Each structure stands twice: as C-alpha cells, then as structure tokens.
C-alpha cells in the first residue's frame, strides 16, 4: 500500500531510458488493452457463467495441471464456479472501480489544486491545509471503517476511494498551475479581457492536462490495488460479485493445497496494475521529466 | 529554525483537530449507533438502555466536545467489545505496530539505498534499467497477495517461519518483508533521482576539479545531498507504513493497532475506531514534523523557510 507523497518523477534521460520507456509504454498499452477487451467482451467469449455453482466440480485445477476438467480452462473455485468466467468478470469490476475513482478524485483534486495554484494567498493556504490533512488520514483504515459502517457495495467503494485519493491530483494541479499561470498566453488572455473562469478552463486546464493524465494512471493503479485489498479484507465489493481481491480472499482457505486459486487472480491483478503503471511511466517520458518538476 | 518548528507545530495541531472532527463524524455515518451496538436481536427498550448507557442520547455536539475534551488527556473512553479502556488497548497493541513499522522501514532502506545509488552511478546502463524495472514490478504487487505467497513458500513449503500470530521475533519477519516491499519502490526511485541530481551539480564538479577520489566524492559530497529528500520521505513513509500495516497485520493475525482497528470495525466498536484513526494520524503528523526538522538540519538553505 505504498503511497508516495508527491510525484517523484524518475528522471529518464538519454537514449537508453527513452528506448526502454517506449517499449514499456507499448507493453503497458497492450496489457491495458487486453484487460479492457476482456472486461467488455469477455463474458460473451467465455461460455460459462461466473455465478453458477457446481458443487460436484469444486476446486478443479487449470488446464496446465493434472485432473483438469474440460470446459473449465482455469479450473473452478471452492463452489465449482468457472474461474475464467469469474476472472473476466473481475476485470470489469477492477477497471470500473479504477476509472470511476479517478473521475471522482480527479474532480476534487484538480479543482482544489487549480484554485490554490491560481489564486494563491488564503485560497492556497486552505488547499495546502486540506492536502496535509488528507495525507495524515490513514486511507485503508478509514475506507474500511466507512464500508464497514455503511455496508459494502460497489458505489460506496468508489465514493470512499474517490474522496480519499485526490491528494496527488491536487499537489500536481497546484504546482503545474503555478508554473503556467505566468505564461505569456495567460497574460494575453487577461489583456483580451477574459474572465477568471475562462482563463482557468480554457487557458490553464488544457496546458496542465498532460501532467494530470500521468497522475490519473498512478491513481487508477492505486485505486485498483486498494479495492482489491478492501475486498480481500471482506469490506469492499460484496460477494458473489467476483472482484479479484475477493477471489483471493475466498481462495485463501484452500491456498495450501490448491495454490492456483490465489495465484490466478493475484497474477491478473499484478499484470493489470503493472500495465497501468507502464502507461503512466511512458506518458511521463513523453512529456519529458524536466517539465514536471 | 525555531520559527519554522513553531509554525509546523501549529499546523500539526490544526491538522490533528481536523482529523479528530473527521474521525468523530466518520463513526456517526452508520446512522443510529445505539441500534448497531445493541445488535440485531435487541428490542426497542434494549436500544434505549444502550443509548442512555453510552451517552448517545445527548446532542451530537455535546458528544463531540466530550470526546475531544477527554481525548486531549489520553482518555478515549471504553471499548464496547473488549471491555477495557481504549487507551489501554492501544497501549498494548502499539509496540507491535511500531516494531513492525521499524523492521519494515529498516529493511526497505537496506535494500533501496544501495539499489538507488547503484542505479544512479550506472545511469542508463542495464543495471539502471533493471532497478527501474524492479521498482515498477514492486509497485504492482498487491501486498496482501505477496503475504499469502510468502506464507505458502516460507511458511508451508520451506517451513522456516511461522505462518501467523504474534508470539516471537520470527512472527515479524514475513510481515516486515511485505511492509518493506510497499516502501521500496518509492525510496529507490527517490534515492536514484536525488543521487543523479547531486552528481550533476556544481559542487561535485568542483570536488572533481580538486582531484578528490571518486569514492570520496560519492560518499562525502553527493550522498549527503541526495540523502536529504530520502530522509524526509523515509520518515513520511514510516507514517504511511504504520497506517498501511492494517492489511498486513490482518493477513498475518499480528495483533497490532491495525489489527485492532480492523477488529473494531467488524465489531462496530466505534470508540476504538475513532481512537485508532486519530493515533495513526498523530503519528503521521509527528513524523512529517520530524522530517521537516531533519531536513532543515541537513540542508542549511531550508532553515530560514
């Protein structure tokens, strides 16, 4: 659950770094593309239903192991449900939560950051205070408490994570707005008599959008990991929905004899998060690190 | 320097008060607390008794100020489930979480400092790329999943470490490794970028021009400057690790503050939840304050700020 405070941009420079950056970017896009495809069309391609139980066929191993069951490529879980179908459905949940959380937290963080960076003074003091307060709140504990007290559900998880993960958006939006604020085209807009909202939305926002896109990838990866952790602890997405974190939690009791029940959803989670982070890293390399600082 | 500390201290107190308010409001989210404490089989009369007994019949603001007033002197009330004072419970659990946090942070530093320095000195070689890849991979591994894999490999297959519990020092090894893993990517990246920046600076060129040895330049001049952001992030990271250890403590059934928090959330034991949120936040605030002071001590340029 690592959560770097500010954007610690790695400083890729020189040919070597950009070459690996480009390759990583391509791999990242490919991974995210495949998961997105699985989330959108997977249930049409996988014949089995992710919710149908078949207690006669419990914990059947995947195709590369002995004793596998025809028709269940990735085997079945402790209730005989098709693991591939659940995995594919889980991709939908992970992506949905990742995207919705980023939209929510992005709206909050970017609004705060841009206002603070643009107006400075009292407004900025407040924004800085809000960021400091947010950072001192233990995310996992509070998210668990909210879900525990209000009952689990997909919408609630998104709302909770969205309200908690806006700090990096605010930090980067604030810093980049401060850089952009004094540029010539902003002065030109002032002189042309543009209003403050116009300058904020039409002049500032488009020019910091690329940096915010990098933050969005980082936050999306973090949100997906946090949802998995919450669901793993039993206070996230409610069963029988197949969230990857929940699949790992349900497989935990059988992991010593059938390790693949936790390996399959865990690897899926790892690959998706790695892919999103590679996309973020690639975007950052494209932007050039010096402008982020 | 003193002004800086005073200002940061005031900010910290203000943040702590805000967190207190939020923690209080958080536990009232569920609607009627008396109903949830009394349990599903309670009658209306039972609920009323609970409401009276726990002072939940008072107006919200009275409850709030009563809580803040007592929390100031370290009295967090009684736990509903454990039948013990919350302060006692936390006091008993805190050493475990702090031990875990320090083990995790030390492990993380032992791994990420050399890796970061190595990557910086061999910038753009395969060593550097390997380290970068390692941090990318580390960032993507879910900590609770890594914990389960360690349990299978180290606990079951090799049988060298206990799978869960709190008894001995061996119980801290696997959780410590997992917690360290959550901090290694950020710390490694920061050491690397700090070191690259330091090696490219004017004073390093001067030191080179003076004919100092490479080892002396790296360890005496560059490292000291590269260490500034790392020290502050390490302190901040410890704050995050204490807060984030809840998942790891729960997986390993390590009875620290995080596990206490999880148990009390499951049991609707709201005085404990409030207090744990507050205690973890105060640790974070204290550690960031410490980081700022350390920063100022290491970097004279920051002292006037």
Interface residues (C-beta under 8 A of the other chain):
Chain A: X1 X2 X3 X4 X5 X8 X9 X10 X11 X13 X14 X15 X16 X17 X20 X24 X129 X132 X133 X135 X136 X137 X138 X139 X140 X141 X142 X144 X145 X146 X148 X149 X150 X221 X225 X228 X229 X232 X233 X235 X245 X248 X252 X255 X256 X259 X262 X266 X269 X270 X271 X273 X274 X277 X278 X281
Chain B: X11 X14 X15 X16 X18 X19 X22 X26 X27 X29 X30 X36 X123 X124 X125 X128 X129 X132 X136 X137 X139 X140 X141 X142 X143 X144 X145 X148 X149 X151 X152 X156 X182 X183 X184 X185 X186 X189 X190 X192 X193 X196 X197 X233 X236 X237 X239 X240 X242 X243 X244 X246 X247 X250 X258 X261 X262 X265 X266 X268 X273 X276 X277 X280 X281 X284 X285 X288
